[in-house]
Amino acid sequence: MASAIQTNVESASARYAADFTQGDLVLPPAKKYLVLTCMDARIDPARAFGIELGDAHVIRNAGASAVDALRSIIISQQLLGTQEVVLVKHTGCGMLTFQNEDAYGVVGKNLGEEAAQELEQRKLDFLPFPELEKAIEEDVEFLRRSKLVPDSVVISGWVYEVETGKTRRVV
């Protein structure tokens, strides 16, 4: 039996496909850039950042972490030709609200000792950050220093304000 979410996916897909006319877009992004932003449900990257279908890669993860996204960034650049990174974190991000120890504790409480041990074995870093703009600067600098990102790649860092829908450049 399908959940309500699965039923919604099916019906939304049918509505979208009924008018879909862009099946001939090429694989590499037409505008040769990628946007790295948070997975937060309050961000609609296409609408907020003016991305049309086929324009750009959009990479989303908790906190818009460049460290976490590096694999996808390399693929985007080296295999699919993107030449610019727009990194966008946001106000009110959950990554500002905890430290690794907190996440480890919640996992242990909710999922049990074996899950807590697996986290320890994997040495998983949830990559939280205490200061928004500093985290943007650090992620941009991480990408600029990495030998896996060519010096020719243009990298900028931005804050999306969930309260207003505005985006402002930090670096």
C-alpha positions as CSV (number, residue, x, y, z in Angstrom):
1,M,0.0,0.0,0.0
2,A,1.4,3.4,-1.0
3,S,1.9,6.1,1.6
4,A,0.4,9.5,1.2
5,I,3.8,10.9,0.1
6,Q,4.2,8.1,-2.5
7,T,0.7,8.8,-3.8
8,N,1.5,12.5,-4.1
9,V,4.8,11.7,-6.0
10,E,2.8,9.6,-8.5
11,S,0.1,12.2,-9.1
12,A,2.5,15.1,-9.3
13,S,4.7,13.2,-11.7
14,A,1.7,12.5,-13.9
15,R,0.7,16.2,-14.0
16,Y,4.3,17.3,-14.7
17,A,4.8,14.7,-17.4
18,A,1.6,15.6,-19.2
19,D,3.0,19.0,-20.2
20,F,6.7,18.1,-20.3
21,T,8.5,19.2,-23.4
22,Q,12.2,19.4,-22.4
23,G,13.3,15.8,-22.7
24,D,15.9,16.7,-25.3
25,L,18.1,18.8,-22.9
26,V,21.7,17.7,-23.0
27,L,23.4,16.2,-19.9
28,P,26.0,19.0,-19.1
29,P,24.4,22.1,-17.5
30,A,23.9,24.7,-20.2
31,K,25.2,27.6,-18.1
32,K,28.2,25.6,-16.7
33,Y,27.7,26.3,-13.0
34,L,26.6,24.5,-9.9
35,V,24.8,25.7,-6.9
36,L,25.6,24.1,-3.5
37,T,22.8,24.8,-1.0
38,C,21.2,23.3,2.1
39,M,18.6,20.5,2.0
40,D,16.3,22.8,4.1
41,A,12.8,22.5,2.8
42,R,12.3,26.3,3.0
43,I,14.7,26.8,0.1
44,D,13.5,26.4,-3.5
45,P,16.8,26.8,-5.4
46,A,15.2,27.1,-8.9
47,R,12.9,29.9,-7.9
48,A,15.2,31.7,-5.4
49,F,18.3,31.6,-7.6
50,G,16.8,31.9,-11.1
51,I,17.7,28.4,-12.3
52,E,15.8,27.0,-15.3
53,L,15.7,23.3,-16.1
54,G,19.0,22.4,-17.7
55,D,20.9,25.5,-16.5
56,A,22.9,24.2,-13.5
57,H,23.6,21.4,-11.2
58,V,22.0,21.8,-7.8
59,I,23.8,19.9,-4.9
60,R,22.0,19.8,-1.6
61,N,23.1,18.6,1.7
62,A,22.7,19.4,5.4
63,G,24.3,22.9,5.9
64,A,25.5,23.3,2.2
65,S,28.7,21.7,3.2
66,A,31.5,21.9,0.6
67,V,33.4,19.1,2.4
68,D,30.3,16.8,2.1
69,A,29.7,17.9,-1.5
70,L,33.2,17.5,-2.8
71,R,32.5,14.2,-4.6
72,S,29.6,15.8,-6.5
73,I,31.5,19.0,-7.2
74,I,34.4,17.0,-8.8
75,I,32.0,15.0,-11.0
76,S,30.2,18.2,-12.0
77,Q,33.4,19.9,-13.0
78,Q,35.5,17.1,-14.4
79,L,32.9,15.0,-16.1
80,L,30.3,17.6,-17.0
81,G,32.1,20.8,-17.5
82,T,30.9,23.2,-14.8
83,Q,33.2,26.2,-14.2
84,E,31.6,28.1,-11.4
85,V,30.4,27.3,-7.8
86,V,27.7,29.3,-6.1
87,L,27.6,28.2,-2.4
88,V,24.5,29.3,-0.5
89,K,23.9,28.7,3.2
90,H,20.9,30.2,5.0
91,T,19.6,31.9,8.1
92,G,18.0,29.7,10.6
93,C,20.0,26.6,9.6
94,G,19.7,23.6,11.9
95,M,23.5,23.1,11.6
96,L,23.8,26.2,13.8
97,T,21.9,24.6,16.6
98,F,24.0,21.6,17.7
99,Q,27.5,20.0,18.0
100,N,28.7,16.6,16.9
101,E,28.3,15.3,20.5
102,D,24.6,16.3,20.5
103,A,24.0,14.4,17.2
104,Y,25.8,11.3,18.5
105,G,23.7,11.4,21.7
106,V,20.4,11.7,19.8
107,V,21.4,8.8,17.5
108,G,22.4,6.6,20.5
109,K,19.1,7.4,22.3
110,N,16.9,6.9,19.3
111,L,18.6,4.1,17.4
112,G,20.5,2.3,20.2
113,E,24.0,1.3,21.1
114,E,24.8,-0.5,17.9
115,A,24.0,2.6,15.9
116,A,26.1,4.7,18.3
117,Q,29.0,2.3,17.8
118,E,28.7,2.5,14.1
119,L,28.9,6.3,14.2
120,E,32.1,6.0,16.4
121,Q,33.6,3.5,14.0
122,R,32.9,5.7,11.0
123,K,34.1,8.8,12.8
124,L,31.2,10.6,11.2
125,D,31.4,14.4,11.4
126,F,28.0,16.0,11.1
127,L,29.8,19.2,10.1
128,P,27.8,21.6,12.3
129,F,28.9,25.3,12.5
130,P,28.4,28.0,15.1
131,E,28.7,31.1,12.8
132,L,26.9,31.4,9.5
133,E,29.1,33.8,7.6
134,K,32.3,32.3,8.9
135,A,31.1,28.9,7.7
136,I,30.5,30.3,4.2
137,E,34.0,31.9,4.2
138,E,35.6,28.6,5.4
139,D,33.8,26.5,2.8
140,V,34.7,28.9,0.0
141,E,38.3,28.8,1.2
142,F,38.2,25.0,1.4
143,L,37.2,24.8,-2.3
144,R,39.8,27.4,-3.3
145,R,42.6,25.5,-1.5
146,S,41.6,22.1,-2.8
147,K,43.7,20.7,-5.6
148,L,40.6,18.9,-6.7
149,V,39.0,22.2,-7.8
150,P,40.8,24.0,-10.6
151,D,42.1,27.5,-9.9
152,S,40.0,28.7,-12.9
153,V,36.7,27.8,-11.2
154,V,34.9,30.9,-10.0
155,I,33.6,30.4,-6.4
156,S,31.3,32.7,-4.4
157,G,29.5,32.4,-1.1
158,W,26.0,33.6,-0.2
159,V,23.4,33.8,2.5
160,Y,19.8,33.1,1.7
161,E,17.4,34.7,4.2
162,V,14.6,32.3,4.9
163,E,12.6,35.1,6.5
164,T,12.6,37.4,3.4
165,G,13.6,35.2,0.4
166,K,16.5,37.5,-0.3
167,T,20.0,36.3,-1.1
168,R,23.1,38.4,-0.3
169,R,26.7,37.8,-1.2
170,V,29.3,37.2,1.6
171,V,32.4,36.3,-0.5
